[in-house]
Each structure stands twice: as structure tokens, then as C-alpha cells.
Amino acid sequence: MTVLHNGVVVHDNVEQPHATTSSLLLEGPEPGPVNLQDHNSEVRYRNVWFVER
């Protein structure tokens, strides 16, 4: 996965070796949901893109 934050690359071609503890699904070959954390605070997301490659 590659992540840009405000135009700055913070993760470049990083492989996620296993599901995270917040995952609602068991690990498997099929893609699952992406969770965006808010930590119970007023957070707004905009211009979020998910591109399958």
C-alpha cells in the first residue's frame, strides 16, 4: 500500500503482512473493508481515494 497525507508520501509500497486487530473479518485472499479511525473525536475525512491495482 502507498499512502499520501497532504501530498506527502508517508508509506511507499508497504505490504500489510496480516489483518489488524480492528479487522471485522478473518484473514483471507479476498479484499475486505477499510476502516478509518476517529478515536471518538470530531474528525472529518475528505478526498479519500482507494485505487485497486
C-alpha positions in Angstrom: 0.0 0.0 0.0 1.1 3.6 -0.6 -0.3 6.4 1.5 -0.1 10.1 0.8 -1.0 12.6 3.5 -1.4 16.2 2.4 0.6 15.3 -0.7 3.5 13.8 1.2 4.2 10.1 0.9 4.1 8.5 4.4 4.1 4.9 3.3 5.5 3.7 -0.1 4.7 0.3 -1.4 4.3 -1.2 2.2 2.9 -4.7 2.4 0.5 -5.4 5.3 1.5 -8.9 6.4 -1.6 -9.7 8.4 -5.0 -8.3 9.4 -5.1 -5.6 12.0 -6.8 -6.0 15.4 -9.6 -3.7 14.2 -10.5 -6.0 11.3 -14.0 -7.4 11.3 -13.1 -10.3 9.0 -10.8 -13.2 9.3 -7.7 -13.1 7.1 -8.1 -14.5 3.6 -7.4 -13.9 -0.1 -10.4 -11.6 -0.8 -10.1 -7.8 -0.2 -12.1 -6.6 2.8 -13.3 -3.2 4.2 -11.0 -0.3 5.0 -11.7 1.3 8.4 -10.8 4.9 9.1 -10.3 5.6 12.8 -11.7 8.6 14.6 -10.9 7.9 18.3 -14.3 9.2 19.3 -13.3 12.8 18.3 -14.7 15.1 15.7 -12.8 14.0 12.6 -13.7 14.7 9.0 -12.3 12.9 6.0 -12.4 14.3 2.5 -10.9 13.5 -0.8 -10.1 9.9 0.2 -9.4 7.6 -2.8 -9.0 3.9 -2.8 -7.4 2.6 -6.0 -7.1 -1.1 -6.6 -4.0 -2.1 -8.5 
